């Protein structure tokens, strides 16, 4: 991908991220249901750890297949 292509992709990804955040904010305002940042951060940390574990397991399986 070219530098321009990477810049465009980054801008698109950033715009989508911001749009999701704004939609989430509006939903919280509409419903009155807010979640503490601590709770959200903990959930994101758990999701990240699970994703890392899946990637490591996949890498290990690929390395085992190569031997």
Secondary structure by P-SEA (a helix, b strand, c coil): ccaaaaaaaaaaaaaaaaaaaaaaaaaaaaacccccaaaaaaaaaaaaaaaaaaaaaaaaaaaaaac
